[in-house]
Each structure stands twice: as structure tokens, then as C-alpha cells.
Amino acid sequence: MTIPVHNSFQIVFSAAFFLCTFLAECILIIRVVAVYPPSQLSPLRKIAIYGTIVLFKLARIANVAVETAVLHQITKQVVNPVEIGQRAQHTPYTRVEWFLQTFDTSLSPFSLVRVAWVSTLP
């Protein structure tokens, strides 16, 4: 006998999935801080380097908050967990998260590659 999964599980699972990737990508911030110590940067460079990272993180948090609210509305309307997943997959917030995650993840390594390239110049 199987016990049906409650619809709120979809919301918790989605939030946990985001949180795991978000925290894992925060390691990149540690790498950027190691290469660009804030104490050695001018205020303009701090804004350019850390401001973009913070903006991407805040945009991702806002997107997931809206996506979670939409998913909560879907779970009120639909009982079938498979249909909930299919409807959630077709919301634009999933694609926005993929886009933001791609740029958020690639932003830090490109900064580190630029430092390595500049340090090899004569």
C-alpha cells in the first residue's frame, strides 16, 4: 500500500533544490574574495566585482520566491502531483532561474581567468 504524497511536498522539494544549488554556488564567492580582497580594492571596483554577484544572487532569490508563490497557487488548484510538476515546469520562472544560474555561475570563474591571464602578461 502506498501513501499519497502531499502537494506541499512539491513546494518543499523545489525550495530545497534551489537552496542546495544556491549554497553550493556561494563557494564561488569565497574564491572571488580570495582573488580580489575587498580591502585592496577601490570602491568602484568593489561595486563592479561584488555588486554584480550580489545582484545576480538577489535576482535569483526574488525569482524563486515568485516561483514558490506560483507553485503554491498551483497546488491549491490541482491534486495530481504529476500535473503540478508539469504545470510548474511550463512557468517562465524555471527558465529564468536556469538563465540566472548560468550567468551567476559563470561570472566568478571568468573573473578568475581574467586575473590569471593578466598576471601572465609581461
Stockholm file with secondary structure:
# STOCKHOLM 1.0

chainA/1-122         MTIPVHNSFQIVFSAAFFLCTFLAECILIIRVVAVYPPSQLSPLRKIAIYGTIVLFKLARIANVAVETAVLHQITKQVVNPVEIGQRAQHTPYTRVEWFLQTFDTSLSPFSLVRVAWVSTLP
#=GR chainA/1-122 SS CCCCCCTHHHHHHHHHHHHHHHHHHTHHHHHHHHHSCGGGSCHHHHIIIIIHHHHHHHHHHHHHHHHHHHHHHHHHHCCCHHHHHHHHHTSHHHHHHHHHHHHHHHHHHHHHHHHHHHHTCC
#=GC SS_cons         CCCCCCTHHHHHHHHHHHHHHHHHHTHHHHHHHHHSCGGGSCHHHHIIIIIHHHHHHHHHHHHHHHHHHHHHHHHHHCCCHHHHHHHHHTSHHHHHHHHHHHHHHHHHHHHHHHHHHHHTCC
//
